[in-house]
Amino acid sequence: MRWVRVQSGVSPPQEWSDRAGCFTRDLLSATSENERKQIIEDHEDLWKDPGFKNWFIDLFYKKCWYTESKEKVSAYHVDHFRPKGRLTDETGTSEGYSWLAFKWENYRVAGQLINVKKRDKFPVKGIFRATLNDQNIEKEEALLIDPLDNVGVSLLSFDESGEVVEAAGISDEDKSRVEVTKDILGLNKIQTLIEARQQKWQECFRHIQDFLKANKRAEPTRTAFKACAINELRKLVKEDKEFLAVALACILKKAPEHLQNAIF
């Protein structure tokens, strides 16, 4: 997972926003859960609209916001970060965040397998959960890490096996959030995803080794080989690259400080 930066002032096409606003007003005026459910079902084409969906996917270089994978054989889903319908937690099931069903700020781009795994789970710490009567989501302490939360994303790292691990030095409370996030999203349960991350790590580590091995060469070959390795590593940490966070983790864990300074 990599922090997704949505630029200030960015918004969907006006026609789409107008429709979303209209449907949200209908939801808020509904008098029962069944009525709200029907409104959501009747207008689920809103977040599936090709114009909106293409615009939304492009916000993060056509990558899944949870895995940084670029889907090649399966469809992207527009995930509701806070579930729009039924909500399942340790106490059972209840009505979800229906009032956010047409709010694009609650949407995340998710690969199909990730979204299917996530389903309607959204655990929170403590007793407060936002509801129709108190919609202040800022008061919630979400356990699932949000790709839009830079601090939360920093709790995650990777190792040479391609698996998601906790970042070094974090608290026990934050370790729990990492475990919850890995479990809900299945980040370490999709073998092809793990293998792809492992390959990215190996590619990055190979360039680090090339840089270090260049010290055994005579000039001017030494400088040329080092420059080539630095250039390749810089390519791997560009924002549009798949599994950027894996490359960053490898560099921070395996590259000497002077090489890190040259890359960044």
N, C-alpha and C positions, 0 to 999 in steps of 0.2 A: 504494500500500500504506500502511495506517495501523496503528499499534501496537494490537493487540487485547489488552485487559486483562481477563483472567479472574479474577474476584474470588476471594480466598482462601476456601477452604471449600466452593466450588461443586463439585458432583459430580452425575453422572447419577442417575436413579431407582435405588433399591436393587436391585430385581429385575433390572434390566439389568446393574448392576455385578456381581451374583452370577453371572450367566451368563458375563460376560466373564472373571471370575476362574477359573471352571471350565474354560473353553476355553483360557485361558492355561496352566493347569496341564497340560492335555492336550498342548499344544505343547511344553512344557519336558520332558515325559517321553517324547516321540516320539524314535525312534532314527535317523530318516533324513529327508533333505530332502523326499523324496516323501511321507512320512507327514505331515510338517508342512504341506506344500502341500495335501494332502487335507483336513486338519482346517480349514484356512483356507477352502477352497472350500465345505466342508460347512456352515460357519457364517457365511458372508458376509452373511446376512440380519441379523446383529447390528447392524452400523453402518448398515444400511438401514432398520432398524426405525423406523416413523413416529413413535412416541413419543419415542425417543431423538433422531432426526434433527430433529424440530421443536424440541425442547429445545435442541439444540446450535446450530442456526441462529439461535435467538433470543439467544444469548450476545452477538452483535455486530450487533444490529438488522437481522437478515435481509440482511446484506451478505456478498459474497464477501470472504474474508479477504485475498486477494492483490490484488484490484483495487478494492474498496469499491463494486463495482457491485451493484445490486439486480436479480437475475435476473427478467425479466418473461416471456420466451418459452421459456426452456430450464430444465432442472432443476438444482438444486444437487447437487453431489457431496460426499460425505464423503471427503476426500482423506487418505491416509496420508502425512504429511510425509516420514518415512523409509519408503521403499517396503517393503511387506509381503512381496512375492514376489520375482521376479527383479530384480536390480539391474544396471544398465548404466552402465559408465564407460569411461574411455579404455583400460582393460586388457581389456575384454570384459564378459562377464556372470557373475554369481555369485548365491548366495542372498542375499536381502535381509534386512531386519530382522523376521524372522518372529515373534519373541517379542513384538513390539510390535503385532501384527495386531489384538488386542482391547483395546489400551490407548487409552482415549479421549484421553489427554494427547498422543498422537501424531497425532490427527485435526485437520484444518483444513477449514473450509468453503470450497469452491472452485466457481466457476462451471464449467459443463460444458466449455466450450472451453479454459479454463485447465487443468483437470485432464487433459483428453485430451492437451494439449501437454506437460504435465509428465511424464506416464507414469512410468517407473521410473528417472529420473535423479536422482542425489543425490551430486554431487562433494564431496570433502573435500580440505582442504589437508594435505600431508604424507603419511606412510605409514600412520598409525593410522586404522583403521576398526573400529567396534564389531562384534563377532560374537557368536555363541552362547557362545563360550568366554570372551569378555570383553565384557560388555554395557554397559560404562560409556560411554554416549553423551556424557557431559560431557567426555571426553578428546578427542572429535572436534573438528576445526575445520571446521565445515560452511561451504561456499562459498555455498550457496543461502540467501538471507536469509529468516528466519522471522518471520512477522507477530507472533509472541509476544515477539520480541526488540526492545525499544525502541531499543537502541543500533544494531542492524542496520538497522532501518527508517529511522532518521535519516540513513542514507547515501543515501536516495532522495529525489528531488525531481521537479518538473514544470516545463515551460515553456509558453509561450503557444500552442504548436502542439498541446498535449495529450499530448505524449510524456513518458515517464519519462526523467529525466536524473539524473546524479550530483549530490549536494549539493555546495555550494561548499566548497573547502578540505580535501577528504578526501585521504587518502594514495593512492599508486598501488596498494597492496595492496587497499584498500577499493574503489577504482575497478574493480578486477578482479571483486570480488564483485558489484558493481552490474551489470556486463556479463553475468556468469554468470546472475544472477537474471533479467535482462531476456530473455536468450536461452531459458532453460529454461521460463519461464512464458509466453513470447511476449507480454510486456506492451506492446510497440510493434508488434505484428504483426496486431492485430485492429482493422480500420479503424473499425468502429462504436464500439469502446471508446475509441479515440483521439479520435474526433469528439465523443463524450459528454464526455470530459474537457476538450476544447477549449471546448465550450459552457459548462461550469462555470467555466472560467477567464474567459471573456468576460463571463459574468454577474457574477462577482466584480469584475472590473476595471471594469465599467460602474458599479457602486455606489461604487467608489473615486473614479472620475471625477466622479460626482454630488456626492460629499463635497467634492472640491476646487473644483468649479465653484460651489458654494454661496457661496464667498468673494466672488463678484462680486455677490451679492444684498444688498439692504438688510435690516436687522433689522425685524421679528422673523422674516422669511422665511428669512434665512440660517441661523439656529439651527434652525429647523424642518426645513429640507432636510438639514442635517448630521445631525440626530438620526434622520431617516428612513433615511439611508444607513448609519449605524452600526447601526441596528436590523436592516436587511437583511443586512449583513455578519455580524452575530452569529448570525443564523439559519443562514447557510451553514456555520458552523464548529461547529454542534451535533453531538454524537457520533453521532446517528442519521441524519445527512444523507449522501446518496450523494456520493462523491468529496470528502469532507471534506479529505483531504490535498492535493488540487488547490487548493481554496480557501485553505488555509493557506499553500501555496507562493506563490500569487498575492499575498496580503496581505503576506507577509514580503518579497517582491521588489519590489512596486509601491506599497505604501502608506507614507506618511511615518510616522515613529516616533510622533508624537502621535496619529495615527489608530489605529495598532496598539495603543497603550496604551488607547485608548477601547474598542476591540473586545474585548481580552483582560482 
